[in-house]
Amino acid sequence: MAHIIDGKAIAASARLDIAQRGQAFFEKTGIRPGLAVVIVGEDPASKVYVRNKKKGCEEAGFYSEVHEMPAETTMDELLSKIDELKNNEKIHGILVQLPLPKHLDEKAVIDAIPTEKDVDAFHPVNTGKIMIGDYNFLPCTPAGVMKMLEYEKIDVSGKECVVIGRSNIVGKPMAMLLLHANGTVTVCHSRTKDLAEVTRRADILVVAIGKANFVTADMVKEGAVVIDVGMNRNAEGKLCGDVDFEGVKEKASAITPVPGGVGVMTITMLLENTLRAAELAANR
């Protein structure tokens, strides 16, 4: 029976540390780390995320702003809002909540955020820095996964690591971070042949594909560590991950639940990045 990795407990411990460091930074410099979140439209899931980000900032003693813009916002209006935040000295991190309404160019929006305020680490310059292992910010979800492994004292070095999913937000940076930690990494996706054969080799399996209960016990090696990044709703409308938790927990040595696993770590790492951005700005 697997050890359940408690994301809530790990996040609480990490957030306490961030809040204390943020307070020490404020006492030394008179600067509160500041985060601005821009949300366009009325996507219900995005609104929940944004609310949680604001709450996380408040609890950490950070300064925060939420800018809600209507769904019909034009590209010019959105870029002008980013420009305004770019020049605001109280704001160290700028985050535009994705997905954006279809008529807006996501790539151009990400490119418009200055690299030193890109606390999502989505800007091409920041993703390039992650590739070479010389970075200021890490994408929040993969960074949260690494934090959990570190907290649980799960050593990645020399382990066979399999990532299912190749998105720019989770899959690709996740593979890079595991590689930097000396894991041997395989990335699987929709075109992978004999997926179960590959996943059964994994000592550490990270699943980020957005399909409810996709990974079943027969796809998992006995004693593997299984990290479920998925956030879906099943037929009953209940939150669930990409992994069949009940089946897989009988076989894995450790597993993250959904909810209460990776999800709570994502905002924690956003706070970490915001504090880092404020420290870098103060040094400049």
C-alpha positions, 0 to 999 in steps of 0.5 A: 500500500502506497505512502500518500504524499500530502501536498497540503502539508508540504505546501503549508511548510513551504509557504510558512518558510516563504512568508518568513523570508518575505517578511525578513526581506520587507524588514531589510528593504521596505519592499513587499513582494508584489504579484499582479494577476490579469484574467480575461473573461469569465472562465469559472476554473480560471476564476477559482485559480485567481482567487486562490492566488490572491489568497496565497499572496495575502497569507504570505504578506505579499502585495497583490492586484487582480485585474479582471478584463471582459471576454471581448478585450482586444489584443491592444487593450491587453498588451496596454494593461501588461505595459502598465504593470511592467512599469509599476514598481510595486509589481514584481511578478505579472501573470496572465491567467490562461487559457485566454479567449480564442481571439487573443494571441497567447504567444504574443501575450507571453512574449510581452511579459518582461522576463524579470517579471515572468513568474510563470516562467513561460517566456521563451527566454526563461524556458531557454534558461531552464533548458541549460540549467541556469534559471531564475524562475521555474514553471510552478507545477514542475517546480512543485513536483520537484519540491515534493520529491525533495521533501519526501527524500525521494532521490531522482539521481540514476532513477528511470523517470517517465513523464506522460505529456509534453506540454510547454507548461508541465511535460517538457519543463518537468522532463528538464528538471528531472534531467537536471536532477540526474534522472534518466528521462523518457517523455511519452505522448499520444503517439507513443507506441506501447505506452504501458510497456514504457510506463512499467519501466518507471521508478518515478512516473509523472502523469500530466495529460488531462484524462481522468483515471487514464493510468491504471495499476497494470501500467505501473511498476511495483514500488514506483513513485507516482505523481499525478498532475491531472485535474479532471472531473469524473462522470459524477462531477467529482475532482480526480486525477489522471491516475486511477488512485484506488487501483494504483495505490495498491502497487506504488510505493508513494502516490500523490492524491487529487485533490490535495497533491500537486495542485496546492504546490503550484501556487506555493511555487508561484509565491516562491517565484514572486519573492525571487523576482522581488529580491532580484529587482532589489539587487538591480 
